[in-house]
Amino acid sequence: MVECIALTFVPGTQSAMLAAASVDNLIHIAVEKDDKFWKVASLSGHEDWVRCMSFVTLDSMDVLLASSSQDRRIRLWKVYD
């Protein structure tokens, strides 16, 4: 069961990047290719379920993902450079 999702575009492409999280404490990253989403990574680090996520693309074209969890921590992940 997915609790939260975030969506952005891979810089310089038409491909979407999706982050999905649920009560397993993991964030799953998938990238769109050929009209399908392909899982490329699972991020671990939270000790409780992930409540919220948001992407930001920096001027350098790096993509960061901010996530907050029931463990009362906010984590920043560099998911594309």
C-alpha positions as CSV (number, residue, x, y, z in Angstrom):
1,M,0.0,0.0,0.0
2,V,1.5,3.3,-1.1
3,E,1.2,6.1,1.5
4,C,2.8,9.0,-0.5
5,I,4.3,9.7,-3.9
6,A,6.3,12.5,-5.6
7,L,6.8,13.1,-9.3
8,T,9.3,15.1,-11.3
9,F,11.0,15.0,-14.7
10,V,14.6,13.9,-15.3
11,P,16.5,17.1,-16.3
12,G,16.9,17.5,-20.0
13,T,14.5,14.7,-20.9
14,Q,10.8,14.0,-21.2
15,S,11.1,11.0,-18.8
16,A,9.3,11.2,-15.4
17,M,10.9,10.1,-12.2
18,L,8.6,8.7,-9.5
19,A,9.2,8.3,-5.8
20,A,6.8,6.0,-3.9
21,A,6.8,5.2,-0.2
22,S,4.7,3.2,2.2
23,V,4.8,1.7,5.6
24,D,7.9,-0.4,4.8
25,N,10.1,2.6,5.6
26,L,11.6,2.5,2.1
27,I,11.4,5.0,-0.7
28,H,11.2,3.3,-4.2
29,I,12.5,5.3,-7.2
30,A,11.3,4.5,-10.7
31,V,12.1,6.2,-14.0
32,E,9.8,6.2,-17.0
33,K,11.0,4.5,-20.2
34,D,9.0,3.2,-23.1
35,D,5.7,4.3,-21.4
36,K,6.5,2.2,-18.3
37,F,8.0,2.9,-15.0
38,W,11.1,0.9,-14.1
39,K,12.4,0.6,-10.5
40,V,15.9,1.9,-10.3
41,A,16.6,2.2,-6.6
42,S,15.2,1.7,-3.1
43,L,16.3,4.2,-0.4
44,S,16.6,3.1,3.2
45,G,17.3,5.2,6.2
46,H,14.0,6.1,7.8
47,E,13.1,4.1,10.9
48,D,9.3,4.5,10.5
49,W,6.8,5.0,7.7
50,V,7.4,7.9,5.2
51,R,4.7,10.5,5.4
52,C,5.7,13.1,2.8
53,M,8.1,13.6,-0.1
54,S,9.0,16.4,-2.5
55,F,11.5,16.8,-5.4
56,V,13.5,19.9,-6.3
57,T,15.8,20.4,-9.3
58,L,18.7,22.7,-8.7
59,D,20.3,25.1,-11.2
60,S,23.2,22.6,-11.5
61,M,20.5,20.0,-12.8
62,D,21.0,17.9,-9.7
63,V,17.7,16.5,-8.4
64,L,17.1,16.3,-4.6
65,L,14.3,14.4,-2.8
66,A,13.2,15.6,0.6
67,S,11.4,13.0,2.7
68,S,9.8,13.2,6.1
69,S,8.9,10.2,8.3
70,Q,7.0,9.2,11.4
71,D,10.4,8.8,12.9
72,R,10.5,12.7,13.1
73,R,13.4,13.0,10.7
74,I,13.7,14.8,7.4
75,R,16.2,13.4,4.9
76,L,17.6,14.9,1.8
77,W,18.5,12.4,-1.0
78,K,20.5,13.3,-4.1
79,V,18.7,11.1,-6.7
80,Y,20.1,12.5,-9.9
81,D,23.3,14.4,-10.9
